[in-house]
């Protein structure tokens, strides 16, 4: 039986009389409590969004307090657990606190001690749940899709985002690894500082990294390919991370991204094993589009809508046959490639597997030559709007040489200056 979210305290003790006494105390004090005499049922009774506190005895048959604590911490590391212990169990209780219990109380229980703890812990737990739900909403807006892998990824991000621990983000290029990195930064306690991205190949000596760390203080460093840093720099980073752990004071959170197989990079001695250990204490993989094909359609429609909004035009209809084509495609470039296809579709270029076709933007209401000229002008104009007049990007986007693009623009009397963003007036 899953407990209701209005239950504030779950009492766990194999002694029925003790359970009833605790429950009466809490209800008289204005708290809604629920109890169980079977510690093996606790995980089945709670959810990750439960905003309560668990109060558990230390010695119970089937599952003792320490074992239950370990299972709860695996389930939800931020769920508060108070342990009740006898006088002779103080060393064990101290060890439990080191392993994640928020506190321990000695028998015979002093009601004021328990009630004072609950006054502090319940508001904190409620705040954690609110932050988690807010983050879930943000992540759902950014990481689109309802496939099992997408849901799992959002849950993983929500679970680790509120911590300051370093993270290793695996995944192919274009899957959204940097998007995940930014989400992790903006949701953690170190988001008051800057978010800086740098590739390991840009760091040639220890002073380079030292200066970077100073500039990122109280923030996050998205470090791509740390194995490309010289060995002495990797050693310095190991010492830096170790010192942060020893002092219990996190100044910089490292969010590492490695292109390729991290284990093989370590085996080839390009990366120090100890650095890999520090960076991979929390590790998860961003799935490819090939692994979550049910997300292709909603992601395509999302970027199509965004592009049309930017171009200030109506969202065009998408034929079912074209959706099927998208779903059959292998997407070696992952989300980055799909986004590009959606942006092309927004300006009338329909990119298909193995070929490219243009989708007419209007009916055959004029002679063909006029329609071709009108369509060509519209496509170029849309691309100029999309890239705010940046010719290099427009040329690359439309896949024609710059010289040819300028000739077409001259033909249609289009000036790139008219599409550049102008600063708004100040009042």
Secondary structure, 3 states (H helix, E strand, C coil): CCCCCCCCEEEECCCHHHHHHHHHHHHHCCCCEEEECCHHHHHHHCCCCCCCEEEEECCCCCCCHHHHHHHHHHHCCCCCEEEEECHHHHHHHHHHHHCCCCEEEECCCCHHHHHHHHHHHHHHHHHHHHHHHHHHHHHHHHCCCCCHHHHHHHHHHHHHHCCCCCEEEECCCCCCHHHHHHHHHHHCHHHHCCEEEEEHHHCCCHHHHHHHHHHCCCEEEEEECHHHCCHHHHHHHHHHHHHHHHHCCCCEEEEEECCCCHHHHHHCCCCCHHHHHHHCCCEEECCCHHHCHHHHHHHHHHHHHHHHHHHCCCCCCCCHHHHHHHHHCCCCCHHHHHHHHHHHHHCCEEEECCEEEECCCCCCCCCHHHHHHHHHHHHHHHHHHHCCCCHHHHHHHHCCCHHHHHHHHHHCCCCHHHHCCCCCCCC
